[in-house]
Amino acid sequence: MKTKKQNSTSAFEKFASHVSKAAGSTPAFIGAFSIVVVWAVCGPFFDYSETWQLIINTGTTIITFLMVFLIQKAQNKDSLAIQLKLNELVASNEYSSNSLVDIESMTEEEMIIVQKYYHRLSELAKKEESVRTSHSIAEAHEQHQRKDKNRTKIRTQKSPKK
């Protein structure tokens, strides 16, 4: 059951997400650019007064201040979603280290140790074969066929026997 607080948080998340997407759109840029052009064109009519300058400064400051928080909220949610997806991939692969599932909680020193491990692994891989060899089209087809066979095998195991 959702409480009132959860619903309002959800509404704010939705609002932040929509505003972030809208702010990054072409129409938003054109609108902001148009406002600046209209403001600049009005300059001579107001003798480039302090009030004329204050209008654009105040408007842009307020909008920037509010947008920072909205965009950060949307970014935090996106970042968490990416982390969870990566955690799922790490946890589901039998050859990956489960210690990486919660790597964002490690200290920087611990991350540097893990980074050194992967750097060494990369060096060893470079000695064995080139990037073109290890990422060939033939290898992609072989990998797809292996996965397809596994999916078929799993489906036949799950389907009820007649």
C-alpha positions, 0 to 999 in steps of 0.5 A: 500500500502506498502512503501519501508521502510515496505518492508525492515523491513519485509525482516529484520524480515524474515532474523532474523527469519530464522537465529534464527531458523537456529542458534538453529538447530542441523546442526548449532551446529555441524558446530560450534563444528567442527570449534572449533575442527579444531581450537583446532587441528591447535593449535600445528601447530601454537604453540598456538600463540596469533594470533591463539587465536585471530582468535577464539576470534575475530570470536566468538565475532563478531558472538555473537554480531550480533546474539544477535540482530538478536535473540532479533528481532525474540524474540520480534516478537514472544513475541508480537504474544504471547501477542496478542493471549493471549489478544484475549483469554482474550477479547473473554472469557465473564468471564475474566477481560478485564483489563488483555488485556493490562496487559504488560502496567501496572506498577509492583505495579499494576501487584502485586495487580492482582497477589494477586487476582489470588493467592487468587483465587488459594487458594480458588480453592485448598480448594474446590477440588484437581487438579485431580478432577478439571482436570479430563478426564470426565470434558474434555469430558463434556467441549468438548461436550459443545463446540461442541454443541455451534459450531453446534448451531452457524453453524445452525444459520449462515446457510441460511434457505431454 
